[in-house]
Amino acid sequence: MTLEDWLRELGLERYCSVLSQNDIDFDTLLDLEERDFEKLGFSLGHGRKLMRAIEARKLALGPQPTTPSPVTPAGTTAARDAERRQVTVMFCDLVGSTELANAIDPEDMGALIRRYQDVCAGAIARFDGFLAKFMGDGVLAYFGYPLAHEDDAGQSVRAAMAIIEGVAHARRPDGQPLEVRAGIATGLVVIGDSTGAGKAR
């Protein structure tokens, strides 16, 4: 997938020329910060949307270093206050991925998975979701966390439809279109650390 294709999936293709004029390719894009997009003339909303998509792409490319949880003097992990809020969770995966992986070259399968993950990341970012995790061909996303919006449940459905439509344009080596299934659940959840250390774990 080219940078132009990726931006088009995000609805940000208008910025292709300014990125090209500043010699920014895919690799360079991953190093940019929000203030860089301001200098390039991105609107506030588009800049933040692109930052979310960049974080999702970094996740797709491999695990990123994580910041350790705060530790108390006694060596136990400090718990965060629990918060009750409405969250929508979306999970999607490729149909027949196991059979496909056994039937084609591993490099071809890897390329298909990366293409699929790019489509998912772009759609989730475009509809204000948070890409929580890639698990092979499984994708977990939250809508309403960490940022809440007025229509998170509706946005999750739109993201799922965009993923289904986008993945259908990708082709397997035998010429058949890829298929994806998506599940969505919404409701009240409690967000925060629910485990401690020792007997409290």
N, C-alpha and C positions, 0 to 999 in steps of 0.2 A: 504494500500500500504506500502510495506517495504522500508527501506532506499535504499536497493540494487535495487529494482524495479524503484524507483524514479531516482537514478543516471543513470540507464540504459536508461530511457527515455530522459535524458539530454545528453546521449552519453559519460558519465563520469564514467562508471562502472569499469574502470581500477583502480579507487581510493577506491573501496570498502574495499580492504584488509588493506590499510593504515589507513582508518578511524576506522575500527574494531580493529586494533592493538593499537590504541590510545584511545579505549573505548568511541568513539564518536557515539552517537545514534542520532535519529531525533531531540530530544529536545535539546541536546547539540549543534548540528549543527547550530541551529538557533541563538546561542549566539556567534558563531565564527566571526572573522573579517578577512579582506583580508590578513593581516600580518600573521595570523594563518595558512592560506593555503600555504603561502610561506614556512613556517617552515615544513609543512607536505609534501612538494615536489611538489605542484601543479605548473603547468606552469602559466605564467601571464594570458594568454587567458582563460585557464580553471578555474583559480581562480576567474576571473571577471565574467565568465559565471555562476559559482555556486553562487556568491554573488547576481546576478540578480535573480536567481531562488529562493534563500532564501528570498529575499525581497518579491517576488511574493507569496511565501508560507505564510509568515507572514500576508500578505494582505488577503489571503484566510482564515486564522485562526481567523481573527477578525480585527476591526479597530485599527490602531496604532495612538499614540499621534502625533499630527501635530504641527509644529512650527508656531506661529502666524505670520501673515504678518507684515512687518515693519509699524510703525505708526508715522505719523508726529506730531510735537508738538501741532498742532491744533486738533488732534484726528482723522484725516483722514488717510486712508490707502495709503501708498506710492505706486504709480504705477510704474511698471517696463517698460523699453523701449520695444516697440513692435519689433518683428523680423519676417521677411518674409522668409519662407523656404518651401521646398517640404516635405510633410508628407503623409504617408499612414496610414489609420485607418482601423482596423479590428474589427468587432463585430461578436460574435457567441453566439448561445443559443441552448438549447436542444429542439428537436422536441417533441411535446406532453407533455411537462413538467407539465402543469396544470392538464391535465387528469391523468397523472401518480401520481401526488401528492395527488389527491383525491382517488386514487385506492389502495395505499399501506400505510404501517405504516410510520408515520413521521420519526422515527429513521432510517428506511430503505431508505427513501428519502434523509435524511441528509447524509447518507453514500454514496449514489450515487452522490450527488452534490459534496461532498468533493473529491471523486474519479475523477469526471469530471473536477473539478477545478485544481487538481494536474496535469492531462494530459495537460490542457490548459497552465498552468504556465510553465510546462516543455518544451512544444513545442515553446512557445513564447520566452523563455530565450535561447533555443537552436539556434533559428534563429535571435538572436540579436534584439528582440523587447522589448518594455516597456509595462508591464502590468499596465494599468492605473486604472482599477476598476473592481471589481466583483459586479454584481447586481443580486443576486439570481443565476439563471442559465445563466444570461447574462455576457459576458466577453468583456471588451473593451481594446484594445491594440493599441499602436502606434509603427510605424516603421519609423525611421528618426527623432524621437524626444524621449528623449533629445539628443541622439547621432545619427549623420547621418552616413550612410554607403553607399557604392557604389551601392548596389542593394536592397534597402529597399523594394520596391514594390514586387520584386521577392521573397524576404525572407518572406514577409507576406503571399504570396500564398503557399509557402512551409510549413509555420507554420500552415496555415489553413488545408492543406492536412494531416499534421501529427496529428492534433487534430481530424479530421474526422476518420482517421485510428485508432488512439489510443482509441477513445471513442467507436468505434465499437467492441473492445475487451471486454468492460464492458457489463454486462448483467443485465437486469431488473429482478425482482423477478419471472416473468413468463417465464424467459429464453430467451426472445427476446433481441436482441442487442440494445443498446442505439444509437440514431441518433442525429447528430448535424448539424446545418446549419450555414454557415458563409457568411458574406458580407464584401467586401473590397472596399475602395475608396481611390484614391490618387490624390493629386493636391497641388497647392500653398495655404498656409494658413498664417495668421498673428498670431504670438504667443506673448502673453503679456497681461497685465491687460487692460481691455477695459472698466472698470467701475470705478467710483470714489465714492465720498460720497455726500450726500445731493442731490442737483439738478443734479449733474453730474452722479449719479448712474444709 
